[in-house]
Every structure is written in structure tokens, then in C-alpha cells.
Amino acid sequence: MSYSQPAPGIVGPFAGLDVPWLLRMRAETRKEHPFLIWAPFDAPSRKWSYGEFHERVGALAAGLAKRGIRPGEYVLIHLDNCIEAMLAWFACVELGAIAVTTNTRSAAAEMEYFAGHCGAVAAITQPAYAELVAASCKGLRWMAVISHDAGAAPASAPSRGDSFESLFADSADRPRRAIDPFAPCSVQYTSGTTSRPKAVLWTHANALWGAKINAAHEDLHHGDVHQTYLPLFHTNALAYSMLATLWVGASCVIQPRFSASRFWPTALEHGSTWTSTIPFCMKALLEHEVPRHHQFRLWGTAINEPPAFAAFGIKMIGWWGMTETITHGIVGEVDQPNIPMSVGRAAPEYSIRITGDDGTPTNVGDTGNLLIKGIPGLSLFAEYLHNEKATRESFDEHGYFITGDRVTMLENGFIRFGDRAKDMLKVGGENVAASEIEQVIAVVPGVREAAVVAKKHPMLDEVPVVFIIPQDGVARLPANLHDTVMAACKSSLADFKVPREIRFVDDMPRSTLEKVAKAELRKMLG
């Protein structure tokens, strides 16, 4: 492990605490208050009080222990938004197992990598993904399948796996273990600029940090209702929304996914006061009438007060964060005016640096590389699991985490997002490494070289486009090469990573060292 316990005499903010403590405390202090409200698309909403949810988590943790899951083992949770995803996450964490949440749009090759890399011993999934998980994740001792597909009835019952309900035992037998805030808690796989997604390991202290600091940044209180539709396998919904809600004893409404037509009816039904959103969702909501009697007081998104979304009449605070930072390293002001289209100011819990490529600080108005310093295992992730080299190389010589993002310094400490590290794309809120797509295409017969760049998209922000130099030139292009490349991408990559367009060229613009000049390729997209 690259992180360590605090030195003797240093008292951390979560000394003697862990995630099960937080849920147990809320079950005692807010027993009857709704914690999670499941709002499926084709059935009535269902409320889970803090007391009821805590009891069910205990029953599932006891059942997982009976099924042989031991502390320190990895359990895949491959689920769309649903209550079962949260029950599974908390039960693993209570037992001392490590909850590994994976993107449900992942292809078979990605699932095989996730399960093999972390050494998953069991998986919990839903009917739509049961065959994929069973076929791809070879080392599992068992797999359990919930009864529905994010609220919708499955087309047919899965032929593999045990029923999720069969996992539950008696909550009186819930496992007990020594509290250690720096024990491993959960893993999320995140796309970096390298070809393989890295496994970001959080400790219990990381999860509690996310809960507490997100709630503070968002000005959340126990009377708030946080509407959640972004995927719970990502940090945004998991920490910004759900864990922050838990910290203050508020309520979290969970929808299966974003739906523009169902957003306002759900908000009105439950009195939603807060949501974490992305431009993709807000663009879709502009097509719908804004009800006059909604109770939203704040939205959190990528940028402060975007003029395009002023029609909602709701204050919007910007923020920037990563899976590795658990919360926002840059955040807008709740109670003060913000510079429109900025991200916000450096969050007080971190040290932020903006530097040129030579490491010198940038001036106001200049764009530079964003670095952030915190405490590994507390305010920064613990490590990249099973990848000490990647962990070590992600920090500079001063102990700052190298984010790969570029930002511009504005007046009065405000920061605007500059551009993403050149080989990263943002597709509908998902991070995509261009190199991951390129490596799939490079081995397709008939392809000499491939380069992926982002093309602007009105709804998704960006989509991948690939330029390919065919082995024998464009003039002798095999008739089926386009289809072969697309088939390879669809079988190896999640759907949002699949190129929207293929352009065959005889050569590509080059910079120094014969590297492809991707800035020039982007210009060619128009």
C-alpha cells in the first residue's frame, strides 16, 4: 500500500470511524426518515427509511459472510441504478470486502479485465448483464442476479446465477470487525490517458471524506432531497449525491437513469431541492417546461451560472473533481456571485497548483496544467490497485497529483476549465482515453495507424472520431475495412467509446518526433 496510517499523535478527522459507523449512526438518529427513495419509471416509488435500510444491509452482510466472502476480498457490483446496488455496496463495505463498481456499458473484454485485475471472487448483477458477467469473469466463485433491470421486468429470467434475495440472512448476525478508517473500502475503474483503465482504491476515510466535504461544498442539510439519476457506479452520484446525503441525514431520490420527461414529475412528487447534473441533461431539459412550484434551490454542474441554462431560474455552482479526489478540488460559491462559465475557486481542503509545462506557475489569463495536493487515503485516493508504478508516476516531486487537465486562472482566484489532456475525451459525462480506442483498432488487419480525436457534439459534448491510414493506402482500401474496424470496437469497447465516424487518409499531420499532430486532425473535423 502506498498510503499509511497517520503518525502517532496525529488525530485524523475520522479517527475511530468507518462507513458502517456512519450508516448505523444515521439509523439511530434518523430511524424513520427516508434515506433512499427508489423512483422507477413504470412502478410507484418506494421509500427506505434509515432504520430499514440499515437492517437490510446487515442482513445482506451476514448473508455474504455465510456465502464465504471474507474481509479483503473483491466483489463486482455490475448494476444500473437501483436499491440493490446500494445494499450490495454497503453490505460489502460492512463485511470488510471491497466493493468494485463497474460501468454497465462495459464490453466483454473490459469486464474480463476488471474481474481478472482485481481478482473478484463474486459478482452481483442484473438479468440483462448476467450472461456477459458469467462468460467474461472467469474466476468468480458465484454470481447473484437481482430480479429486474433497473425497475423494468427482464425479457426472460437469467439462466445463470443465484437470486439476489437468496443472499440475505439474519441481520442479528451482521459481521463485526475492528474499525480502521484506513482499511480498503471500494474500487472504481477510471479511464486515464493510458490504454487500460486504472483501479482507484478508496479507504473508509476516503468515503467519509467524500460524504462530509461534498455535503459542505453543496450546503446540504437534513431537510434536503437530492435527486440522483447519474450512474451510481461513478463518484459523482456515489459520493456527491448519495454519501453526502447520508452524512447530513437527508433523502436521496434514485432514478434508474436520466429521463428528461420524468425529471420534473419526480422532482415535484418528492420535493427535490438539490441535483448534481451535467450539460447533456440540462440541454435535454430545456425542451420541457419548467414547473413554477418546484423546490430546487441549487444545482451542481461543470460550470458556474452557464448563461445557456438561465431559463431554469436556479442557482448553479460549478465544480471540478475526479475519482481520485473523491470530492471537488475546485468548487463554486454557494452564497456569493460566481464568474459565469468558471469552475469555481480552489477548494479550501486542498492545495491547487497551475503550472506551465516547465513547472513554473502560470499568471492570470494563462492556461496551465492542473495539479492538486491532498492526503492519500483521506482527501486523495489511496492508490491505483496493483499498480504501484502508475500510483508513483501520478505524483510530481512535490507530492502533487498530476490531473492531466488544463485550466485557466482568472481574476480573484476563479478558475476556468481550459482543455482536457490532449488524449482524453468527455463523451456524455464519461471519460474516454483515445489510446484505449486506438489500441483496439491498431491490431485490426489492414490498419497501419490509427489516431482518435474528439469531435464536438451538441448533446454529448464530444464523440470519438478515428483517422486511419490503411495498410495499402486509400486507393486500395479493402471494401470491408470500415465494417471490420467498427465490429472490433463494438466487441472490445463500451458503446460510448465506439467511434462515431471513420476517416481513411494516406497520411496524418505530424509534429516533432513523428507524433501525430492531433490538434491539426481536430481542425480537419471542422
LINNOR-V240319 format. One record per run of one state. SS is the DSSP state (A for helix, B for strand, O for the rest). FROM is the first residue (numbers start at 1). TO is the last residue. If there is no record, write none. Layout:
ss=SS from=FROM to=TO
ss=SS from=FROM to=TO
This chain:
ss=O from=1 to=18
ss=A from=19 to=29
ss=O from=30 to=33
ss=B from=34 to=39
ss=O from=40 to=45
ss=B from=46 to=49
ss=A from=50 to=66
ss=O from=67 to=73
ss=B from=74 to=78
ss=O from=79 to=82
ss=A from=83 to=95
ss=O from=96 to=97
ss=B from=98 to=101
ss=O from=102 to=107
ss=A from=108 to=118
ss=O from=119 to=121
ss=B from=122 to=125
ss=O from=126 to=126
ss=A from=127 to=136
ss=O from=137 to=141
ss=B from=142 to=145
ss=O from=146 to=147
ss=B from=148 to=149
ss=O from=150 to=151
ss=B from=152 to=153
ss=O from=154 to=161
ss=B from=162 to=163
ss=A from=164 to=167
ss=O from=168 to=170
ss=A from=171 to=173
ss=O from=174 to=183
ss=B from=184 to=190
ss=O from=191 to=197
ss=B from=198 to=203
ss=A from=204 to=217
ss=O from=218 to=224
ss=B from=225 to=228
ss=O from=229 to=234
ss=A from=235 to=248
ss=O from=249 to=250
ss=B from=251 to=255
ss=O from=256 to=259
ss=A from=260 to=270
ss=O from=271 to=273
ss=B from=274 to=276
ss=O from=277 to=278
ss=A from=279 to=285
ss=O from=286 to=297
ss=B from=298 to=301
ss=O from=302 to=306
ss=A from=307 to=312
ss=O from=313 to=315
ss=B from=316 to=321
ss=O from=322 to=327
ss=B from=328 to=331
ss=O from=332 to=343
ss=B from=344 to=346
ss=O from=347 to=350
ss=B from=351 to=355
ss=O from=356 to=360
ss=B from=361 to=361
ss=O from=362 to=366
ss=B from=367 to=373
ss=O from=374 to=375
ss=B from=376 to=376
ss=O from=377 to=379
ss=B from=380 to=380
ss=O from=381 to=382
ss=B from=383 to=384
ss=O from=385 to=387
ss=A from=388 to=393
ss=O from=394 to=394
ss=B from=395 to=395
ss=O from=396 to=400
ss=B from=401 to=409
ss=O from=410 to=410
ss=A from=411 to=413
ss=B from=414 to=420
ss=O from=421 to=423
ss=B from=424 to=427
ss=O from=428 to=429
ss=B from=430 to=433
ss=A from=434 to=442
ss=O from=443 to=446
ss=B from=447 to=457
ss=O from=458 to=460
ss=B from=461 to=470
ss=O from=471 to=473
ss=A from=474 to=476
ss=O from=477 to=480
ss=A from=481 to=492
ss=O from=493 to=494
ss=A from=495 to=497
ss=O from=498 to=500
ss=B from=501 to=504
ss=O from=505 to=509
ss=B from=510 to=510
ss=O from=511 to=511
ss=A from=512 to=514
ss=O from=515 to=515
ss=B from=516 to=516
ss=O from=517 to=517
ss=A from=518 to=524
ss=O from=525 to=526
